[in-house]
Amino acid sequence: MTPTEVFSISSMIAMPMWILMILFPNWKATRFLIDFKIIPIALSVLYAIYIFLAIQIGGMMDFGSLSSVMKLFTEENAVLAGWVHYLAFDLLVGMWMLDQNKGLRIHQLIMAPCLFSTFMLGPIGFLLFIIIKAFKQQQS
């Protein structure tokens, strides 16, 4: 399997989970996948494989400077590992946000943009959720 194929598969694994979390956050299947973190675990296994492959090809990874990180991301397996890292961690943040919302009870129409932003822009969606969470907690 080529890194390009793995890139597509990893994205296709994450996308349905985001759709479930945005449109059907309380559905039993969605809750099961969130509670057991099945998709992030699968992505983590994929990440471990590609980090191992990147180390085998390019040696130990140097994150000590911007130029060394830029050089690292010229290696296809390292870029793929980085992409899967984003997918897994953004998904975990989205799942955490839904778990937090069990107690907060923020309406899903407000949660949906937070989740979508986390899916597309990671930290911006997280920041949006934290701001809304703070306002919601002040009202309580």
Secondary structure, 3 states (H helix, E strand, C coil): CCHHHHHHHHHHHHHHHHHHHHHCCCCHHHHHHHHHCHHHHHHHHHHHHHHHHHHHHHCCCCCCCHHHHHHHCCCHHHHHHHHHHHHHHHHHHHHHHHHHHHHHCCCHHHHHHHHHHHHHHCHHHHHHHHHHHHHHHHHC
